[in-house]
Amino acid sequence: QVQLVESGGGLVQTGGSLGLSCTASTTLASFDTLGWYRQVPGGYREAVARMVHGGDVKVYDNTVLGRFTISKDSAKNTVYLQMSNLKPEDTAAYYCYAKDSVAEHWGQGTQVAVSS
C-alpha cells in the first residue's frame, strides 16, 4: 500500500516562507501525477500545484502562481512545495497527492497557518 508522509507545516507571518515535503513509500516513477492540495474547515479540497508527465508539466492555481513552487527529488522519493510571500488566505491543511494507474493516494495532511 502506498504511503505518503508529509512534513514541514507550521506557523509563519505574512510575507514569510515555508517548505513542505512529502516522501512516498515507493518510487515516484510509479505515479503519473504528483501534487499538493489544501483544505480549510468546511471547504473543499482544492488543487494548489500539480506535476504531470514526470515533472515536465507543472500546473498552479492562480492564487499561488508566482509564489509557490512544486519540485521533486526522485532519488529521495520526495515531492516538495516551496511557499513564499505567504498570505493569511494560504492558511489551510495541506495534503500531498499522488496518482498511479490503480488509485489516488493522499498524505495525512500538514497544517499551515499564516498570521497577519
C-alpha positions as CSV (number, residue, x, y, z in Angstrom):
1,Q,0.0,0.0,0.0
2,V,1.3,3.4,-1.0
3,Q,2.1,5.8,1.9
4,L,2.7,9.5,1.6
5,V,4.2,11.2,4.7
6,E,4.2,15.0,4.8
7,S,6.3,17.3,7.0
8,G,7.1,21.0,7.2
9,G,3.9,22.7,8.2
10,G,3.8,25.4,10.8
11,L,3.1,29.0,11.7
12,V,4.6,31.8,9.7
13,Q,4.0,35.6,9.4
14,T,2.5,37.2,6.4
15,G,5.2,37.5,3.7
16,G,7.2,34.7,5.1
17,S,8.2,31.4,3.5
18,L,7.7,27.8,4.3
19,G,8.6,24.5,2.7
20,L,6.6,21.3,2.7
21,S,8.0,17.8,2.0
22,C,6.2,14.6,1.0
23,T,8.0,11.3,1.0
24,A,6.5,8.4,-0.8
25,S,6.9,4.7,0.2
26,T,7.7,3.8,-3.4
27,T,9.4,5.3,-6.4
28,L,8.0,8.5,-7.8
29,A,8.1,7.0,-11.2
30,S,5.1,4.9,-10.2
31,F,2.9,8.0,-10.4
32,D,1.6,9.9,-13.4
33,T,0.5,12.8,-11.2
34,L,2.0,14.3,-8.1
35,G,0.7,17.3,-6.3
36,W,-0.4,19.4,-3.4
37,Y,-3.9,20.2,-2.3
38,R,-5.2,22.3,0.5
39,Q,-8.4,22.5,2.5
40,V,-9.9,24.9,5.0
41,P,-12.5,23.8,7.6
42,G,-15.9,23.4,5.9
43,G,-14.3,23.9,2.5
44,Y,-13.5,21.7,-0.5
45,R,-10.0,20.2,-1.0
46,E,-8.5,22.3,-3.9
47,A,-5.5,21.7,-6.0
48,V,-2.6,24.1,-5.3
49,A,0.1,22.7,-7.5
50,R,0.4,19.6,-9.7
51,M,3.2,17.9,-11.6
52,V,2.5,15.6,-14.5
53,H,4.4,13.8,-17.3
54,G,7.3,13.1,-15.0
55,G,7.6,16.7,-13.9
56,D,7.8,18.2,-17.4
57,V,4.4,20.0,-16.8
58,K,3.6,21.9,-13.7
59,V,0.2,23.5,-13.1
60,Y,-0.5,26.0,-10.4
61,D,-3.7,27.5,-9.0
62,N,-3.9,31.2,-9.9
63,T,-3.9,32.2,-6.3
64,V,-0.4,30.8,-5.7
65,L,1.1,31.3,-9.2
66,G,4.5,33.0,-8.8
67,R,4.6,32.3,-5.0
68,F,4.6,28.5,-4.8
69,T,6.9,26.1,-6.5
70,I,6.5,22.3,-6.7
71,S,9.5,20.1,-7.3
72,K,10.7,16.7,-6.6
73,D,13.8,14.6,-5.8
74,S,13.3,11.2,-7.3
75,A,16.4,9.8,-5.5
76,K,14.7,10.6,-2.2
77,N,11.1,9.7,-3.4
78,T,10.2,13.2,-2.2
79,V,8.0,15.9,-3.5
80,Y,8.3,19.5,-2.3
81,L,6.2,22.6,-2.1
82,Q,8.1,25.8,-1.5
83,M,5.9,28.6,-0.5
84,S,6.9,32.2,-0.4
85,N,5.2,35.6,0.2
86,L,2.6,33.8,2.2
87,K,-0.7,35.4,2.9
88,P,-3.4,34.7,5.6
89,E,-5.6,33.2,3.0
90,D,-3.0,30.5,2.5
91,T,-3.9,29.1,5.9
92,A,-5.1,25.6,5.5
93,A,-4.3,21.9,5.9
94,Y,-2.1,20.9,3.0
95,Y,-2.2,17.4,1.5
96,C,0.2,15.6,-0.6
97,Y,-1.4,13.7,-3.6
98,A,-0.1,11.0,-5.9
99,K,-2.0,9.2,-8.6
100,D,-0.9,5.9,-10.3
101,S,-2.7,3.6,-12.7
102,V,-4.6,2.0,-9.8
103,A,-5.7,4.7,-7.4
104,E,-5.3,8.1,-5.9
105,H,-3.2,8.4,-2.7
106,W,-3.2,11.1,0.0
107,G,-1.0,12.1,2.8
108,Q,-2.3,12.7,6.3
109,G,-2.1,16.5,5.9
110,T,0.1,19.1,7.5
111,Q,-1.2,22.4,8.8
112,V,0.0,25.8,7.6
113,A,-1.1,28.9,9.4
114,V,-0.2,32.4,8.3
115,S,-0.6,35.2,10.8
116,S,-1.5,38.7,9.7
